Amino acid sequence: MRGSRKFNLTLMATAAAFTGVFTMSAIKPADAQRKSIRWATASVDTYGYKVAASLTKMVEEALGGEYTVTVNPYPQTTGAGKAAMDGNAEVGYTADIGMREIYDQTSGFKGYTAAKGRLVHTWYAYPMESFMATTVPRAEKMKCLRDFGGQPVFYTPAGFMNWLNFQRMFKALNYNFKHVQIDPKTQSDALQAGTIVGSVAYTVSGTSLAPYWKETEIRMDSRVVNPCPDEVEKLKGAGMQVVSLDPKGAFTKNVGVSEILGVPILFAYNVRSDMPEDVVYKMLNAFYQNRAKLASVDSGFSALAKDFMGMQVAGITANPDVPVHAGLAKLLKEHKAWNDKWKVAGSGS
């Protein structure tokens, strides 16, 4: 009798265990069933990371809750782009100049072969304007960009798009590019100690400063050193824009100039051609529909809000040989902004 009772209890326990397994399967968290979009950006103290982190909820809602979006920081922009091309992320942070490097296989992409596929034109989100800055005492002697040639300078972290931007600027000016790699958080200490004599700063749409530059501004007074007139002409002659920025749009302190002369680049969050067309289209359409809201939350989106389609056209036009994702192509065609000379990316582009 005792044996029979023991058997019955064991059977009941086993049945309960199986019921628990099936019940847990039935109430499996929704997140575990959702597809993943990994968004690769530069480090957490950069504007690119901040933007991506602010967009996750909007993207998830635009995709009907079918995807979970996570933001994965990398030491620099080049690494973020490679992560997407190697299949370790779905979205890669880059810029128009970075796309050129990818397709020409130069700089950080020299000898590099993408494991999954190269990035294609997808979404150009904001312009960034690069310029040089130094300490107040040193600004008495540093009057032009030539004064920084061959000197130890922090041109933003190696592999960043602003780092690449100044490389092409110095190449056009025939100046020696001597980069010193430091932790961005130590920038003010390095400038004041003389470890570096200058540091490249950048704004987004002429306003927002990178988080680490905001910290530097709190800790020290700085001065912007603009390119001299002959340097401006050489930069323009090499096909670069030189734009005028209001210092008060980004800095809270006096930086010694009435206008900042910056060289802009267009930043993008691009994907491989194998991301489904409808996913990219829904994301981009959500950004377009909410462009005014984005600009009200972050002034860096002001240029996007002003001319969303124009920014996409400018990004593609900078590298017209690079394929355009089918999702972006669909949106541009709907808004009569498509150029038939452009190539729609297909599988394996």
Buried (B, 14 or more C-beta within 10 A) or exposed (E): EEEEEEEEEEEEEEEEEEEEEEEEEEEEEEEEEBEEBBBBBBBEBBBBBBBBBBBBEBBBEBBEEEBBBBBBBBEBBBBBBBBBBBBBBBBBBBBBBBBBBBBEEEBBBEEBEBEBBBBBBBBBBBBBBBBBBBBEEBBEEBEBBBBBBEBBBBBBBBBBBBBBBBBBBBEBBEBEBBBBEBEBEBBBBBBBEEBBBBBBBBBBBBBBBBBBBBBBBEEBBBBBBBBBEEBBEBBEEEEBEBBEBEBEBBBEEEBBBEEBBBBBBBBBBBBBBBBEBEBBBBBBBBBBEBBEEBBEEBBBBBBBBEEBBEBBBBBBEBBEEBBBBBBBBBBBEEEEBBEEEBBBBEEEB
